[in-house]
Structures are given as C-alpha cells and as structure tokens.
Amino acid sequence: MDADSLQKLVSMQMPYGKYKGSLLADLPGNYLNWFAREGFPSGELGRLLALMHEIDHNGLSSLLEPLRRR
C-alpha cells in the first residue's frame, strides 16, 4: 500500500458495472466482497479494488477521509 494508491481510491471512478461512476472508496462492502469471491479484474483496477476490500473489511475506511478533503 502506498500513498498514490490511497489517493486513487478517493479520486478514481468505477469504470463499469452497477456502480459505474462511483468512487472506488464509495463502493459498498457487498460489492467488494463479490469481487473477492469471484475474482478481481486484472491490472491496476483489480489491485485497487482488492486494496479497498481489505480497507473496508478491516473497518479502516475512515482513514481515507483526510484524503477526500484534498
């Protein structure tokens, strides 16, 4: 995990699917859990979704709040 990845979670939008246009940091836990079960996409998007899943699963989403204010 690096600062650039955390910043991307609060600035990058989901490019497709049910939550297209939502910030990765705003994706609901059940959607992230679905990816964890079914497999994350390849590339940077998959890596960021996996990171967001870990953050959400461990109850650490509040750590992203200071980044949202930038």
N, C-alpha and C positions, 0 to 999 in steps of 0.2 A: 504494500500500500504506500502510495506517495501522494504528496500534496496536489500534484497535477490531476491524478485520478479522482481525488475527493472533489476538486473543483469541477471536474467534468460531470460528476453526479448531480450537481446542483445547476448545471448550465446546459447539459445535453438532453435533447428530447428523444423519446422512444420513436423510432422511425417507422414503425408499422404495428399492425395488430389492434386489438381492442383499446389499448391505451396510447395509440399514436398521438404524438404531440405533447404528452405528459412528460415532465422532467423525470429522469431516472430516479431521482431521490424521492419522488412523489408516488412511485408505483406501489400498489398495495402488496402487503405481505403474501397474500394467497397467490398472486400472480408470480411473484418471485419464487415462491415455493413450487409452483407448477414448473417453472424453468429448471429448478434444482432437481426435480423428479424426472423430467423429460429430456433434459439436456440444454445447456446454454448454447446460444449461437456461437459460431467461431469468430475469431478476431477480437477487436477492441470492445465491441458492444457486449459480447459474451463475458469478457473479463470484467467489465464494469457492472454488468447485471449480477455476476457472481459476488463481486465485492459488496454491492448494495444488499444482496441477500444475506451475507454474513453480518453486515451492519444492522439490518432490520432484525434478523434472527436473534442477535445478541442484545437487542434493545438499546442500540447506540445511535439511533437516528438523530437524537438531539445534538450530537457532535457536529452535524452538518449545518446547524443554524447559523453560526458565525459566518460561514462561507456564503450563505444566502444573502447576507446583508451587504456584500461587496458590490 
